[in-house]
Amino acid sequence: MQMTENYKKACCPSDHTMITFRTLYEEWISECETGVKESTYAQYRVYGRKHLLPYFGEIPVENITSQSLKEFARYKLNMEGERDRQIYSVSTVRLMLSIMKLAFNYGRLKEYPVLPNLMFPRVQECQESRRLVFTVEEQTRLTRHLDASSNMDAVGILLSLYTGLRVGEICALRWEAVDLENRRIQIKYTMQRISNFDPDSPRKTKVILSHPKSRKSRRDIPIPRFLVDKMSQIRPEDREAYLLTGSRDTYLEPRTLENRFRRYAVDCDLPQVHFHMCRHSFATRCLEKGVDIKTLSEILGHSSIKITLDRYAHSSFDLKLTNMDKLTFLN
């Protein structure tokens, strides 16, 4: 992997007494192992080993500057350099920088020579980033196709499209958390596949069930009436069964549900879509129908209204036109 000239100049192999980023990172990640959720620790470790250490590992922490971080972000976004290597999304690069920031905060507590006033770059979405929302026509087409299916996974996708549930929340959902009479779903768990660091296990990854990442993510979701009727048709006798399988011992993991979603989308002539578009589309449709931002934030399980505003305040142009027309006071 090629590095920038500034990266090469920052390395100081002649001075082995300096604290390198590798030393700082290994100390910090060791502290994290018992202090954060298992899934969070796995994420920190994978991103550190795959992205941060190959780039910053041998650089003394006092030589890592705001410019170094900016060049790292540009390198990962492929805004300069080779064009034939992996390009990472804005959200992925933001996560890399967040992990670096946490490691540096730990370094300051340990009184390592981390530069004061270190500025982390703001990584912005570009205009060519992937689209986030189905059009009304596309959503209608997908809904009709899913509604015509008797498969449980189709119901799971409809739940995401009309309640904003995340893919991991749907996969972890058991029927005991579903109250069809009162049209309510309790979200208490999420499912995800993470790296497996057990040296005695032959598997590199494993599926885990855990509580959602924030207190507000553990929430009650109202079920649209048409989905209550649909879910009543597939409800099993066993309340301990997973929603997507009808079995208490067999689950459908997020990656499998995402693959099935893509197949449904292809059947509807909707190529190049991703599962999270269901959640984004739900939020956008809510705004278009006048749902207040606080209610939407609670349904989505965001930790603050600010997150909802930052992520979904980009309403459609048609909605903007409608709102502008409300300002007319002349008959």
VENZI-V445482 format. One record per residue. N is the residue number from 0. RES is the residue in one letter. SS is DSSP state (H for helix, E for strand, L for the rest). OMEGA is omega in radians with two decimals (999 if undefined). BURIAL is b if it has 24 or more other ideal C-beta (glycine too) atoms within 12 Angstrom, else e. Layout:
n:N res:RES ss:SS omega:OMEGA burial:BURIAL
n:N res:RES ss:SS omega:OMEGA burial:BURIAL
This chain:
n:0 res:M ss:L omega:3.14 burial:e
n:1 res:Q ss:L omega:3.11 burial:e
n:2 res:M ss:L omega:3.11 burial:e
n:3 res:T ss:L omega:3.13 burial:b
n:4 res:E ss:H omega:3.13 burial:e
n:5 res:N ss:H omega:3.10 burial:e
n:6 res:Y ss:H omega:-3.10 burial:b
n:7 res:K ss:H omega:-3.13 burial:e
n:8 res:K ss:H omega:-3.08 burial:e
n:9 res:A ss:H omega:-3.14 burial:b
n:10 res:C ss:E omega:-3.13 burial:b
n:11 res:C ss:L omega:-3.04 burial:e
n:12 res:P ss:L omega:-3.10 burial:e
n:13 res:S ss:L omega:-3.11 burial:e
n:14 res:D ss:L omega:-3.07 burial:e
n:15 res:H ss:L omega:3.13 burial:e
n:16 res:T ss:L omega:-3.12 burial:e
n:17 res:M ss:L omega:3.07 burial:e
n:18 res:I ss:L omega:3.12 burial:b
n:19 res:T ss:E omega:3.10 burial:b
n:20 res:F ss:H omega:3.11 burial:b
n:21 res:R ss:H omega:3.13 burial:b
n:22 res:T ss:H omega:3.13 burial:b
n:23 res:L ss:H omega:-3.09 burial:b
n:24 res:Y ss:H omega:-3.09 burial:b
n:25 res:E ss:H omega:3.09 burial:b
n:26 res:E ss:H omega:-3.09 burial:e
n:27 res:W ss:H omega:-3.09 burial:b
n:28 res:I ss:H omega:3.08 burial:b
n:29 res:S ss:H omega:3.09 burial:e
n:30 res:E ss:H omega:-3.09 burial:e
n:31 res:C ss:H omega:-2.96 burial:b
n:32 res:E ss:L omega:-3.13 burial:e
n:33 res:T ss:L omega:-3.05 burial:e
n:34 res:G ss:L omega:-3.13 burial:e
n:35 res:V ss:L omega:3.10 burial:e
n:36 res:K ss:L omega:-3.12 burial:e
n:37 res:E ss:H omega:-3.14 burial:b
n:38 res:S ss:H omega:3.12 burial:b
n:39 res:T ss:H omega:3.11 burial:b
n:40 res:Y ss:H omega:3.14 burial:b
n:41 res:A ss:H omega:3.13 burial:b
n:42 res:Q ss:H omega:3.11 burial:b
n:43 res:Y ss:H omega:-3.07 burial:b
n:44 res:R ss:H omega:-3.13 burial:b
n:45 res:V ss:H omega:-3.12 burial:b
n:46 res:Y ss:H omega:3.12 burial:b
n:47 res:G ss:H omega:-3.10 burial:b
n:48 res:R ss:H omega:-3.05 burial:e
n:49 res:K ss:H omega:-3.00 burial:e
n:50 res:H ss:H omega:-2.98 burial:b
n:51 res:L ss:H omega:-3.10 burial:b
n:52 res:L ss:H omega:3.09 burial:b
n:53 res:P ss:H omega:-3.09 burial:e
n:54 res:Y ss:H omega:-3.03 burial:b
n:55 res:F ss:H omega:-2.92 burial:b
n:56 res:G ss:L omega:-3.03 burial:b
n:57 res:E ss:L omega:3.13 burial:b
n:58 res:I ss:E omega:3.01 burial:b
n:59 res:P ss:E omega:-3.05 burial:b
n:60 res:V ss:H omega:-3.13 burial:b
n:61 res:E ss:H omega:3.12 burial:b
n:62 res:N ss:H omega:3.09 burial:b
n:63 res:I ss:L omega:-3.03 burial:b
n:64 res:T ss:L omega:3.06 burial:b
n:65 res:S ss:H omega:3.11 burial:e
n:66 res:Q ss:H omega:3.09 burial:e
n:67 res:S ss:H omega:-3.13 burial:b
n:68 res:L ss:H omega:3.12 burial:b
n:69 res:K ss:H omega:3.14 burial:b
n:70 res:E ss:H omega:3.09 burial:b
n:71 res:F ss:H omega:3.14 burial:b
n:72 res:A ss:H omega:3.12 burial:b
n:73 res:R ss:H omega:-3.14 burial:b
n:74 res:Y ss:H omega:-3.12 burial:b
n:75 res:K ss:H omega:3.10 burial:b
n:76 res:L ss:H omega:3.14 burial:b
n:77 res:N ss:L omega:3.09 burial:e
n:78 res:M ss:L omega:3.03 burial:e
n:79 res:E ss:L omega:3.14 burial:e
n:80 res:G ss:L omega:-3.06 burial:e
n:81 res:E ss:L omega:-3.12 burial:e
n:82 res:R ss:L omega:-3.05 burial:e
n:83 res:D ss:L omega:-3.14 burial:e
n:84 res:R ss:L omega:-3.08 burial:e
n:85 res:Q ss:L omega:3.01 burial:e
n:86 res:I ss:L omega:-3.10 burial:e
n:87 res:Y ss:L omega:-3.09 burial:b
n:88 res:S ss:L omega:3.11 burial:e
n:89 res:V ss:H omega:-3.12 burial:b
n:90 res:S ss:H omega:3.12 burial:e
n:91 res:T ss:H omega:3.13 burial:e
n:92 res:V ss:H omega:3.08 burial:b
n:93 res:R ss:H omega:3.13 burial:b
n:94 res:L ss:H omega:3.09 burial:b
n:95 res:M ss:H omega:-3.12 burial:b
n:96 res:L ss:H omega:3.11 burial:b
n:97 res:S ss:H omega:3.11 burial:b
n:98 res:I ss:H omega:3.08 burial:b
n:99 res:M ss:H omega:-3.12 burial:b
n:100 res:K ss:H omega:3.10 burial:b
n:101 res:L ss:H omega:3.12 burial:b
n:102 res:A ss:H omega:3.12 burial:b
n:103 res:F ss:H omega:3.08 burial:b
n:104 res:N ss:H omega:3.07 burial:e
n:105 res:Y ss:H omega:3.14 burial:b
n:106 res:G ss:H omega:3.11 burial:b
n:107 res:R ss:H omega:3.10 burial:e
n:108 res:L ss:H omega:3.11 burial:e
n:109 res:K ss:L omega:-3.14 burial:e
n:110 res:E ss:L omega:2.98 burial:e
n:111 res:Y ss:L omega:-3.01 burial:b
n:112 res:P ss:L omega:3.05 burial:e
n:113 res:V ss:L omega:-3.11 burial:b
n:114 res:L ss:L omega:3.05 burial:e
n:115 res:P ss:L omega:3.09 burial:e
n:116 res:N ss:L omega:3.11 burial:e
n:117 res:L ss:L omega:-3.08 burial:b
n:118 res:M ss:L omega:3.08 burial:e
n:119 res:F ss:L omega:-3.06 burial:b
n:120 res:P ss:L omega:3.03 burial:b
n:121 res:R ss:L omega:-3.09 burial:e
n:122 res:V ss:L omega:-3.05 burial:b
n:123 res:Q ss:L omega:3.03 burial:e
n:124 res:E ss:L omega:3.07 burial:e
n:125 res:C ss:L omega:-3.08 burial:e
n:126 res:Q ss:L omega:-3.10 burial:e
n:127 res:E ss:L omega:-3.13 burial:e
n:128 res:S ss:L omega:-3.02 burial:e
n:129 res:R ss:L omega:-3.09 burial:e
n:130 res:R ss:L omega:-3.00 burial:e
n:131 res:L ss:L omega:-2.90 burial:b
n:132 res:V ss:L omega:2.96 burial:b
n:133 res:F ss:L omega:2.94 burial:b
n:134 res:T ss:L omega:3.12 burial:e
n:135 res:V ss:H omega:3.14 burial:e
n:136 res:E ss:H omega:3.12 burial:e
n:137 res:E ss:H omega:-3.14 burial:b
n:138 res:Q ss:H omega:3.10 burial:b
n:139 res:T ss:H omega:3.14 burial:e
n:140 res:R ss:H omega:-3.14 burial:e
n:141 res:L ss:H omega:3.14 burial:b
n:142 res:T ss:H omega:-3.14 burial:b
n:143 res:R ss:H omega:3.14 burial:e
n:144 res:H ss:H omega:3.14 burial:b
n:145 res:L ss:H omega:-3.12 burial:b
n:146 res:D ss:H omega:3.13 burial:b
n:147 res:A ss:L omega:-3.12 burial:e
n:148 res:S ss:L omega:3.07 burial:b
n:149 res:S ss:L omega:-3.12 burial:e
n:150 res:N ss:L omega:-3.14 burial:b
n:151 res:M ss:H omega:-3.13 burial:b
n:152 res:D ss:H omega:3.09 burial:b
n:153 res:A ss:H omega:3.08 burial:b
n:154 res:V ss:H omega:3.11 burial:b
n:155 res:G ss:H omega:3.12 burial:b
n:156 res:I ss:H omega:3.08 burial:b
n:157 res:L ss:H omega:3.10 burial:b
n:158 res:L ss:H omega:3.11 burial:b
n:159 res:S ss:H omega:-3.09 burial:b
n:160 res:L ss:H omega:-3.05 burial:b
n:161 res:Y ss:H omega:3.00 burial:b
n:162 res:T ss:H omega:3.13 burial:b
n:163 res:G ss:L omega:3.13 burial:b
n:164 res:L ss:L omega:3.07 burial:b
n:165 res:R ss:L omega:-3.09 burial:b
n:166 res:V ss:H omega:3.13 burial:b
n:167 res:G ss:H omega:3.12 burial:b
n:168 res:E ss:H omega:3.12 burial:b
n:169 res:I ss:H omega:-3.11 burial:b
n:170 res:C ss:H omega:-3.12 burial:b
n:171 res:A ss:L omega:-3.01 burial:b
n:172 res:L ss:L omega:3.02 burial:b
n:173 res:R ss:E omega:-3.08 burial:b
n:174 res:W ss:H omega:3.11 burial:b
n:175 res:E ss:H omega:-3.13 burial:e
n:176 res:A ss:H omega:-3.10 burial:b
n:177 res:V ss:E omega:3.10 burial:b
n:178 res:D ss:E omega:-3.07 burial:e
n:179 res:L ss:L omega:-3.13 burial:b
n:180 res:E ss:L omega:3.14 burial:e
n:181 res:N ss:L omega:3.07 burial:e
n:182 res:R ss:L omega:-3.07 burial:e
n:183 res:R ss:E omega:3.02 burial:e
n:184 res:I ss:E omega:3.06 burial:b
n:185 res:Q ss:E omega:3.10 burial:b
n:186 res:I ss:E omega:-3.10 burial:b
n:187 res:K ss:L omega:-3.06 burial:b
n:188 res:Y ss:L omega:3.01 burial:b
n:189 res:T ss:E omega:-3.12 burial:b
n:190 res:M ss:E omega:3.08 burial:b
n:191 res:Q ss:E omega:3.05 burial:b
n:192 res:R ss:E omega:-3.11 burial:b
n:193 res:I ss:E omega:3.08 burial:b
n:194 res:S ss:E omega:-3.14 burial:b
n:195 res:N ss:L omega:-3.09 burial:e
n:196 res:F ss:L omega:3.10 burial:e
n:197 res:D ss:L omega:-3.09 burial:e
n:198 res:P ss:L omega:-3.12 burial:e
n:199 res:D ss:L omega:-3.12 burial:e
n:200 res:S ss:L omega:3.12 burial:e
n:201 res:P ss:L omega:-3.09 burial:e
n:202 res:R ss:L omega:-3.14 burial:e
n:203 res:K ss:L omega:3.14 burial:e
n:204 res:T ss:E omega:3.10 burial:e
n:205 res:K ss:E omega:3.10 burial:e
n:206 res:V ss:E omega:3.13 burial:b
n:207 res:I ss:E omega:2.96 burial:b
n:208 res:L ss:E omega:3.12 burial:b
n:209 res:S ss:E omega:3.04 burial:b
n:210 res:H ss:L omega:3.08 burial:b
n:211 res:P ss:L omega:-2.95 burial:b
n:212 res:K ss:L omega:-3.14 burial:b
n:213 res:S ss:L omega:-3.12 burial:e
n:214 res:R ss:H omega:-3.11 burial:e
n:215 res:K ss:H omega:3.06 burial:e
n:216 res:S ss:H omega:3.03 burial:b
n:217 res:R ss:L omega:-2.90 burial:e
n:218 res:R ss:E omega:3.03 burial:b
n:219 res:D ss:E omega:-3.10 burial:e
n:220 res:I ss:E omega:3.03 burial:b
n:221 res:P ss:E omega:-3.10 burial:b
n:222 res:I ss:L omega:3.05 burial:b
n:223 res:P ss:L omega:-3.02 burial:b
n:224 res:R ss:H omega:-3.10 burial:e
n:225 res:F ss:H omega:3.10 burial:e
n:226 res:L ss:H omega:3.07 burial:b
n:227 res:V ss:H omega:3.12 burial:b
n:228 res:D ss:H omega:-3.13 burial:e
n:229 res:K ss:H omega:-3.10 burial:b
n:230 res:M ss:H omega:3.12 burial:b
n:231 res:S ss:H omega:-3.10 burial:e
n:232 res:Q ss:L omega:-3.07 burial:e
n:233 res:I ss:L omega:-3.08 burial:b
n:234 res:R ss:L omega:-3.13 burial:e
n:235 res:P ss:L omega:3.09 burial:e
n:236 res:E ss:L omega:-3.04 burial:e
n:237 res:D ss:L omega:-3.14 burial:e
n:238 res:R ss:L omega:3.14 burial:e
n:239 res:E ss:L omega:-3.08 burial:e
n:240 res:A ss:L omega:3.02 burial:b
n:241 res:Y ss:E omega:-3.12 burial:b
n:242 res:L ss:L omega:-2.99 burial:b
n:243 res:L ss:L omega:-3.09 burial:b
n:244 res:T ss:L omega:-3.06 burial:b
n:245 res:G ss:L omega:-3.13 burial:b
n:246 res:S ss:L omega:3.10 burial:e
n:247 res:R ss:L omega:-3.07 burial:e
n:248 res:D ss:L omega:-3.09 burial:e
n:249 res:T ss:L omega:3.13 burial:e
n:250 res:Y ss:L omega:3.04 burial:b
n:251 res:L ss:L omega:-3.08 burial:b
n:252 res:E ss:L omega:-3.06 burial:b
n:253 res:P ss:H omega:-3.11 burial:b
n:254 res:R ss:H omega:3.12 burial:e
n:255 res:T ss:H omega:3.12 burial:b
n:256 res:L ss:H omega:3.09 burial:b
n:257 res:E ss:H omega:3.11 burial:b
n:258 res:N ss:H omega:3.12 burial:e
n:259 res:R ss:H omega:3.08 burial:b
n:260 res:F ss:H omega:-3.14 burial:b
n:261 res:R ss:H omega:3.11 burial:b
n:262 res:R ss:H omega:3.06 burial:e
n:263 res:Y ss:H omega:-3.11 burial:b
n:264 res:A ss:H omega:3.11 burial:b
n:265 res:V ss:H omega:3.10 burial:e
n:266 res:D ss:H omega:3.14 burial:e
n:267 res:C ss:L omega:-3.11 burial:b
n:268 res:D ss:L omega:3.10 burial:e
n:269 res:L ss:L omega:-3.13 burial:b
n:270 res:P ss:L omega:3.05 burial:e
n:271 res:Q ss:L omega:3.05 burial:e
n:272 res:V ss:L omega:3.12 burial:b
n:273 res:H ss:L omega:-2.99 burial:b
n:274 res:F ss:L omega:-3.06 burial:b
n:275 res:H ss:H omega:3.05 burial:b
n:276 res:M ss:H omega:3.10 burial:b
n:277 res:C ss:H omega:-3.14 burial:b
n:278 res:R ss:H omega:3.12 burial:b
n:279 res:H ss:H omega:-3.12 burial:b
n:280 res:S ss:H omega:3.09 burial:b
n:281 res:F ss:H omega:-3.12 burial:b
n:282 res:A ss:H omega:-3.13 burial:b
n:283 res:T ss:H omega:3.12 burial:b
n:284 res:R ss:H omega:3.10 burial:b
n:285 res:C ss:H omega:3.12 burial:b
n:286 res:L ss:H omega:3.14 burial:b
n:287 res:E ss:H omega:-3.13 burial:b
n:288 res:K ss:L omega:3.06 burial:e
n:289 res:G ss:L omega:3.06 burial:e
n:290 res:V ss:L omega:-3.10 burial:e
n:291 res:D ss:L omega:-2.97 burial:e
n:292 res:I ss:H omega:3.14 burial:b
n:293 res:K ss:H omega:3.10 burial:e
n:294 res:T ss:H omega:3.13 burial:e
n:295 res:L ss:H omega:-3.13 burial:b
n:296 res:S ss:H omega:-3.14 burial:b
n:297 res:E ss:H omega:3.12 burial:b
n:298 res:I ss:H omega:-3.13 burial:b
n:299 res:L ss:H omega:3.14 burial:b
n:300 res:G ss:L omega:3.10 burial:b
n:301 res:H ss:L omega:-3.12 burial:b
n:302 res:S ss:L omega:3.10 burial:e
n:303 res:S ss:L omega:3.10 burial:e
n:304 res:I ss:H omega:-3.12 burial:e
n:305 res:K ss:H omega:3.13 burial:e
n:306 res:I ss:H omega:3.13 burial:e
n:307 res:T ss:H omega:3.14 burial:b
n:308 res:L ss:H omega:-3.11 burial:e
n:309 res:D ss:H omega:-3.01 burial:e
n:310 res:R ss:H omega:-2.98 burial:b
n:311 res:Y ss:H omega:3.13 burial:b
n:312 res:A ss:L omega:3.13 burial:e
n:313 res:H ss:L omega:-3.09 burial:e
n:314 res:S ss:L omega:-3.09 burial:b
n:315 res:S ss:L omega:-3.12 burial:b
n:316 res:F ss:H omega:3.11 burial:e
n:317 res:D ss:H omega:3.10 burial:e
n:318 res:L ss:H omega:3.11 burial:e
n:319 res:K ss:H omega:3.10 burial:e
n:320 res:L ss:H omega:-3.14 burial:e
n:321 res:T ss:H omega:-3.14 burial:e
n:322 res:N ss:H omega:3.11 burial:e
n:323 res:M ss:H omega:3.14 burial:e
n:324 res:D ss:H omega:3.11 burial:e
n:325 res:K ss:L omega:-3.11 burial:e
n:326 res:L ss:L omega:-3.11 burial:e
n:327 res:T ss:L omega:-3.09 burial:e
n:328 res:F ss:L omega:-3.13 burial:e
n:329 res:L ss:L omega:3.09 burial:e
n:330 res:N ss:L omega:999 burial:e
